Each structure stands twice: as C-alpha cells, then as structure tokens.
Amino acid sequence: MKKTIIVLSILGLMACEGNSNKEKDQVITAKKQETEVDTIDNSHLIIPGKSLAHYQLNGSIEQIQNKLGQPDDSNAGMGKSVRTWNIDSTDILSAYTTRQMGVEDIDRIKIMRTTSPKYLTQKHLGTGSTKQEIETEFKLKPIGTFQEKSADYNLYGASSGIAFEFDQEENCAGVCIYYDDVNIPAGLVPIYESLKAE
C-alpha cells in the first residue's frame, strides 16, 4: 500500500512538472507572438520628426526618386519644391524640399505626407486610425483646416514632428511628418495649400 502511494505521488509530481513546463512554453510563445505583432517592419514605420519608412527627413529627395521614379506632379521655385507620387488611389506621397542655393546642390526633404494606411507609428497608428486612438499616444493640438477634393479636413499636430489629418468623422485620412526647423503652421502651407490656421 505504501509503495502504491509513493508511486502515485511521484507520478503526480511528474505530471505537475510536465504541466508547468507546458504552461511556461505557452507563456513564452504568447510573449513572442505579442512582440511580433507590436513590431512594425521598417519599410512601413513612421518615426515622427525623423522618417517615413526608409525616407529620412533632411535627407536628399533622391532617396524617394530612386525608389519611386519621377513624381506625378511637381511645383518648384526659388530653391523650394513639392513633389507628389500617386502610387494608387489610397497611397499618395508628397515631399516638400528646400535647397540652399549657392551652398549645396541637394534638395533636402523637410516635410513628407502620406495617405497610405500601410505606414504606421510604432503603436500602429496612422491613416485609418480614429482620433481617439491617436490621442492615446499623442497630445494633439489643432493646427488648422484644409480642403482637398471638395472635402473638409482638420489638421492636428503633436510636438514630436508629426501631424494627422482627420475627416469629419474624425478618422485619420493622412499623416504628415516634418523636420524640426519647419515653422508650424505656416511651414505646412506648401503641402496643404488651402490650410487655414486655427
């Protein structure tokens, strides 16, 4: 009888230890999956005030043109230009550049704007997010209003070099990042021609 109790106790302990290992494996797997979900591929990551995917603010416009080719639309003068690529109906990329004429022959990107839902911040925020979702990560301040294709939008900015466009239902319709030497709101007018400051 004693032998039976001892054998059953040992088997019980082994079963508990097996379950414990199985639970540990499940926890490790869940944490790994959570980390993978939270990680945004660098080719789609927005870093406010720094970069949109692999395109760096204050870097040369060549980094975009080498990948996307010549822009679909361009407006240039006096060392400044806005270039726009219409990648598809939901993916428009615009870049505002400045050049220090007589100093260097590089058009440096100061502002980038995207309407694509594929570009997201580290917290998965971007086009398609709600204003309420974005406010969980960014302290937004109104910059102004603008019109595009007969629709009205509100533009809100955060102190970290990022602005969000919201439609009338407060859904994000586009994201704009800008270099730290851009004067807000006047500095955004090249990208948002109809911008009326708050």
C-alpha positions in Angstrom: 0.0 0.0 0.0 2.8 2.4 0.9 4.6 1.6 -2.4 1.4 2.4 -4.3 1.0 5.8 -2.6 4.7 6.6 -3.2 4.4 5.7 -6.9 1.2 7.7 -7.3 2.8 10.7 -5.5 5.8 10.5 -7.8 3.6 10.3 -10.9 1.5 13.2 -9.6 4.6 15.4 -9.2 5.9 14.4 -12.7 2.5 15.4 -14.2 2.5 18.7 -12.4 6.0 19.4 -13.6 5.1 18.5 -17.1 2.1 20.9 -17.0 4.4 23.6 -15.5 6.8 23.2 -18.4 3.9 23.2 -20.9 2.5 26.4 -19.3 5.9 28.1 -19.5 6.2 27.2 -23.2 2.7 28.7 -23.8 3.7 31.9 -22.0 6.9 32.2 -24.0 5.0 31.6 -27.2 2.4 34.2 -26.3 5.1 36.8 -25.5 6.9 36.1 -28.7 3.7 36.5 -30.8 2.9 39.7 -28.9 6.3 41.1 -29.7 6.0 40.1 -33.4 2.6 41.8 -33.6 3.9 45.0 -31.9 6.9 45.3 -34.3 6.3 47.3 -37.5 8.5 46.5 -40.5 11.0 49.4 -41.0 9.8 49.7 -44.6 6.4 50.9 -43.2 7.4 52.6 -39.9 6.7 56.3 -39.2 9.2 57.9 -36.8 7.8 61.4 -36.0 10.2 64.2 -36.9 12.7 61.7 -38.4 11.5 59.3 -41.2 8.7 57.7 -43.2 9.9 54.1 -43.8 13.4 54.4 -45.3 12.9 58.0 -46.4 14.8 60.3 -43.9 13.8 63.9 -43.2 16.6 66.4 -44.0 17.9 63.8 -46.4 18.1 64.1 -50.2 14.9 63.8 -52.3 16.9 61.3 -54.4 16.1 58.6 -51.8 12.5 58.8 -52.8 13.0 59.3 -56.5 15.4 56.4 -56.7 12.7 54.1 -55.5 9.5 55.7 -57.0 10.9 57.4 -60.1 9.9 60.9 -61.2 7.0 62.4 -59.4 3.5 62.6 -61.0 3.3 66.2 -60.0 5.9 68.8 -59.2 5.8 72.5 -58.3 9.2 74.2 -57.8 10.7 77.7 -57.5 13.2 79.7 -55.5 15.0 76.6 -54.2 11.8 75.0 -52.8 9.6 72.3 -54.3 6.7 70.0 -53.7 6.7 66.6 -55.4 3.8 64.2 -55.4 3.7 60.5 -56.3 0.2 59.0 -56.9 1.1 55.4 -56.2 -2.5 54.3 -56.1 -5.9 55.6 -55.1 -5.2 55.2 -51.4 -1.4 55.9 -51.5 -0.3 59.4 -52.2 3.1 60.5 -51.1 4.2 64.2 -51.1 7.5 65.7 -50.2 8.5 69.3 -49.6 12.1 70.1 -50.1 14.4 73.1 -49.8 17.8 73.8 -51.3 20.5 76.1 -50.0 21.2 77.7 -53.4 24.9 78.5 -53.9 25.8 76.4 -50.8 24.9 72.8 -51.8 23.1 71.1 -54.7 20.9 68.9 -52.6 17.1 69.2 -52.3 16.6 68.3 -48.6 13.3 66.8 -47.5 11.6 69.0 -44.8 8.1 67.6 -44.9 6.6 64.3 -46.0 2.9 63.5 -46.2 1.3 60.1 -46.9 -2.3 59.0 -47.2 -1.4 55.3 -47.2 -2.7 53.0 -44.4 0.4 50.9 -44.7 2.6 53.4 -42.9 2.2 53.2 -39.1 3.9 54.5 -36.0 5.4 52.0 -33.5 2.0 51.9 -31.8 0.2 51.0 -35.1 -1.3 54.5 -35.6 -1.8 56.1 -39.0 -4.3 56.5 -41.8 -7.4 54.7 -40.8 -7.0 55.2 -37.1 -9.5 57.2 -35.2 -8.7 60.5 -33.5 -9.5 58.9 -30.2 -7.0 56.1 -30.8 -4.3 58.5 -31.9 -4.8 60.7 -28.8 -3.9 57.7 -26.6 -0.3 58.1 -27.9 0.0 61.8 -29.0 -1.1 65.0 -27.3 -2.8 66.7 -30.3 -3.2 70.4 -30.8 -5.3 71.9 -33.7 -3.2 73.4 -36.5 -6.0 74.3 -38.9 -8.4 73.2 -41.5 -8.0 72.5 -45.2 -9.9 71.2 -48.2 -9.0 68.5 -50.6 -11.2 67.2 -53.5 -14.1 69.2 -52.1 -13.8 67.5 -48.6 -13.0 69.3 -45.4 -10.3 68.1 -43.1 -8.9 69.1 -39.7 -5.2 69.1 -39.2 -3.8 68.3 -35.7 -0.2 68.2 -34.7 2.0 66.8 -31.9 5.2 68.4 -30.6 7.2 65.5 -31.9 7.2 66.4 -35.6 4.0 64.7 -36.7 0.6 65.9 -37.8 -2.6 63.9 -38.5 -5.4 64.8 -41.0 -8.9 63.9 -39.8 -12.1 63.8 -41.9 -15.5 65.0 -40.5 -16.0 61.6 -38.8 -12.6 62.0 -37.0 -10.9 59.2 -38.9 -7.3 59.8 -39.9 -7.0 60.4 -43.6 -3.3 61.1 -43.8 -0.1 61.6 -41.8 2.5 64.4 -42.2 5.9 64.4 -40.6 8.2 67.4 -40.6 11.7 68.3 -39.7 12.4 70.3 -36.6 13.2 73.6 -38.5 9.7 73.7 -40.0 7.6 76.6 -38.7 4.1 75.5 -37.8 1.5 76.2 -39.2 3.0 78.5 -41.9 5.7 75.9 -42.9 3.0 73.3 -43.8 1.3 75.5 -46.4 3.4 74.1 -49.3 1.8 70.7 -48.6 -1.6 72.0 -47.5 -2.2 74.9 -49.9 -5.7 75.7 -48.6 -4.6 75.5 -44.9 -6.4 78.0 -42.7 -4.6 78.2 -39.3 -6.6 77.9 -36.1 
